[in-house]
Structure formats: C-alpha cells, structure tokens
Amino acid sequence: MALVTKFRGYYPGYSDEIRAARDHLSWAILKAHTVNRAGTIRLRSANPTDPPLINFRYFEDGDEDLRAVVEGVQFVRQITSRLRNSGWIGDEEYPGSHVDDDALADFVRDTAWGHHASCSAAIGPRDADGVLTSELTVHGTSGLRVADASAFPRIPGFFIACPIMMLAEKAADMNLRAAKTD
C-alpha cells in the first residue's frame, strides 16, 4: 500500500515524522497469509499483568514468505520506475535502488516487522494441537472463552481487525446463549 508520507514503521515519535513529511511516498509491502509458523508466545512471568514475550521469528520457516516480500519490493520498483524516470517522484531512499536482489533479501529479513500476533491458541481438535473448541472455549476447561487473534488457525489476511470483530461478535452471541441456558 502506498502512503503519502515518510513511514518506516511504528516507534516512539513516528507520528511526528509522518506529520512533518509532506514530500514523501512510502510503500508498505504487506504479506498476508504467511506460511511461517515458527513464532512463539511465552509467559514473561506468573504475573498476569506482565506482557507476554512475543517472537515472530520472521522468515525462519522456509523462504516462501521472504521471497514474496522481495518480489513485492521488486514489483513496486517496477511500477514506480516511470514516475521516477519522469521526475514525478525522487529516488528510492530506503533501502536504495542500488540494493541488488541478495542485499534486498537481507534488508527485508533485517527490517521486516509486524504487530499482529495471531494463531497461538487456534481453534481445532486437541489432538491436532488445537487449543480452542469450535465454541471458543479452551479444551478441558469451562467458563473460559477466547475471542482474539490467537483463535485463528491461520492469519486471516492483511488487516485483521475486521475478522477479530467478527469473532468477538460470535463470542458475544455464544456468551448470551450460554447465559440464557444457565
């Protein structure tokens, strides 16, 4: 997706940079439906208010996702070349048009990021590593329903807010139905 601003990700002060950059075009290369399943989520401590330790372990589960992101960058370079050649946009700043395919793969590996941890407590049969039943309850428990991105067996796409809202609506209906039968 193209953003008419200077955007390099989320970090303290990123919004100040976005407001100040009125002469940049940034491309965010997104990889939906990733193949990688190597990421982990672990408890930081026994304190439930401590945030978990999340390690996405990008690109550690084969090179299909890495190759797709590199191809995405190459595609953006191709479609913007006429704009650059005609002077409508400037040269690529980050990582720079001088970066060849091998260095581009290293760049992607070193700078890719995401913030949608998901699929860590997937719906599915217990014997197939499923954590949740089709009713979004944790196998072997009662009174505990999970309605967040961890429930997805696979990441549902680019922007997962809508699927999460749909899951939450379904969970709310399940909770109401369960309350009426109690």
Backbone hydrogen bonds, N-H to C=O, Kabsch-Sander energy under -0.5 kcal/mol:
donor,donor_aa,acceptor,acceptor_aa,energy
3,L,26,S,-3.5
5,T,3,L,-2.1
7,F,5,T,-0.8
8,R,9,G,-0.5
11,Y,9,G,-0.5
14,Y,11,Y,-2.5
16,D,13,G,-0.6
17,E,13,G,-1.6
18,I,14,Y,-2.1
19,R,15,S,-2.3
20,A,16,D,-1.9
21,A,17,E,-1.7
22,R,20,A,-1.1
26,S,3,L,-3.2
28,A,1,M,-3.0
28,A,26,S,-0.5
29,I,27,W,-0.7
30,L,28,A,-0.8
32,A,30,L,-0.6
40,T,55,N,-2.6
42,R,53,L,-2.3
50,D,47,N,-1.6
53,L,42,R,-2.9
54,I,52,P,-0.7
55,N,40,T,-2.6
55,N,53,L,-0.5
60,E,57,R,-1.6
67,R,63,D,-2.8
68,A,64,E,-2.0
69,V,65,D,-2.1
70,V,66,L,-2.5
71,E,67,R,-2.6
72,G,68,A,-1.8
73,V,69,V,-2.2
74,Q,70,V,-2.5
75,F,71,E,-2.3
76,V,72,G,-2.3
77,R,73,V,-2.4
78,Q,74,Q,-2.1
79,I,75,F,-2.7
80,T,76,V,-1.9
81,S,77,R,-0.8
81,S,78,Q,-0.7
84,R,80,T,-2.6
85,N,81,S,-3.1
86,S,82,R,-1.7
87,G,84,R,-1.1
88,W,83,L,-2.0
89,I,83,L,-1.2
97,S,92,E,-0.7
99,V,96,G,-1.8
104,L,100,D,-2.7
105,A,101,D,-2.1
106,D,102,D,-1.8
107,F,103,A,-2.7
108,V,104,L,-2.7
109,R,105,A,-2.6
110,D,106,D,-2.5
111,T,107,F,-1.9
112,A,108,V,-2.2
117,A,115,H,-0.6
119,C,149,A,-2.3
121,A,150,S,-2.2
122,A,119,C,-0.5
123,I,151,A,-2.2
124,G,132,L,-2.7
128,A,125,P,-1.8
129,D,126,R,-1.5
130,G,125,P,-2.5
131,V,122,A,-2.8
132,L,122,A,-2.3
133,T,137,T,-3.0
136,L,133,T,-2.1
138,V,144,L,-1.4
139,H,131,V,-2.5
141,T,138,V,-2.1
146,V,136,L,-2.8
151,A,148,D,-1.9
152,F,149,A,-1.0
160,I,158,F,-0.7
164,I,160,I,-2.0
165,M,161,A,-2.5
166,M,162,C,-2.5
167,L,163,P,-2.3
168,A,164,I,-2.6
169,E,165,M,-2.4
170,K,166,M,-2.2
171,A,167,L,-2.6
172,A,168,A,-2.5
173,D,169,E,-2.3
174,M,170,K,-2.3
175,N,171,A,-2.7
176,L,172,A,-2.5
177,R,173,D,-2.6
178,A,174,M,-2.5
179,A,175,N,-2.3
180,K,176,L,-1.9
181,T,177,R,-1.2
182,D,178,A,-0.9
